[in-house]
Amino acid sequence: MKILFAGTPEVAIPTLAALAESDHEIVGVLTRSPARRGRGRTLYPSQVAAWASERGLIVIEANSFKDPQVLLQVQQTGAQLGVVVAYGAIIPKTALEGLEHGWINLHFSALPRWRGAAPVQRAIEAGDTATAVDVFQLEEGLDTGPVYSTRPVAIAPDVSGGDLLTELAQIGAKDVVDVVDAIEMGVANPRVQNSNGQTYAHRITREDLPIDFTQTAQQVHNQARAFAPAPGAYAVLPDGKRLKVLATRLTGQKGGKPGELRIEKNAAFVSAGDAWLELVTVAPAGKSHMAAADWARGSRLETGAILTGKEN
């Protein structure tokens, strides 16, 4: 089967690699255009583009199909099937209908739960204890197409969004190859999605990140791990600087005032609305992540200081 792969971030690479090692032929890789990063605002290719270029694959860089040349380049690959993993742009109807077998997508949730851009983070934020990797047929609706395969995956109580995404990407890669095999052999049998229980995984915005310590300890814990390691939920210190909270641990101990800091010799705690949370990993403004106990020793803050989610 001749495959056109569409993906952009590192999480897409396990599937691309699995397809490259299979009996199928990758005839093109569609990815988003180079983006500026760092203080120098230097242009860097996407992680998928870099991986594909190193292996001599044809790379098409485009942020959308608005330019007719993009669709023409896709058609010129001679692909029979499109495979999408986190491409980051809508595949229009003209492109969906342009390939013999259409397009399939690897999605990191049990559809129809968490349709949309951030299913892993929203599942953790909501306190879900299970998710899935789904391979489904792309159609015009948002993640509404029939599902070829679904594999349930447990969500560990302390797992971060980044770690869970990495795990799901590895698990899903083999499922994609299996579905491509089935499509080629003519034995694929997708099921129509159930319309019950659908939820929408909104894109992560800056409004998601400030921590409201009047929430329960479980809610704060879920927020912190959902958005770790990036973009990172944060608290605001008494001096107005941000402190990213990347990992916490539930204690079950009745708390103090919401946001109250408790510093001990080898640990640091913050109170949520109902209980103390141990701060495990943090990142002060302008610094990389570190053990919260190490940060607390050098912060010059004392027990009783108040962390908030509001900046002055």
Salt bridges, closest charged atoms under 4 A:
GLU54 OE1 - ARG55 NH1 3.39
GLU97 OE2 - LYS93 NZ 3.96
GLU100 OE2 - HIS101 NE2 3.44
GLU125 OE1 - ARG122 NH1 2.86
ASP128 OD2 - ARG113 NE 2.90
ASP143 OD2 - HIS107 ND1 3.77
ASP158 OD1 - HIS221 NE2 2.98
ASP175 OD1 - ARG151 NH2 2.64
ASP178 OD2 - LYS174 NZ 2.90
ASP181 OD1 - HIS24 NE2 2.59
GLU184 OE1 - HIS24 ND1 3.83
ASP208 OD2 - ARG122 NH2 2.90
GLU264 OE2 - ARG262 NH2 3.06
GLU278 OE1 - ARG249 NH1 2.89
ASP294 OD1 - ARG297 NH2 2.28
GLU311 OE2 - ARG242 NE 2.98
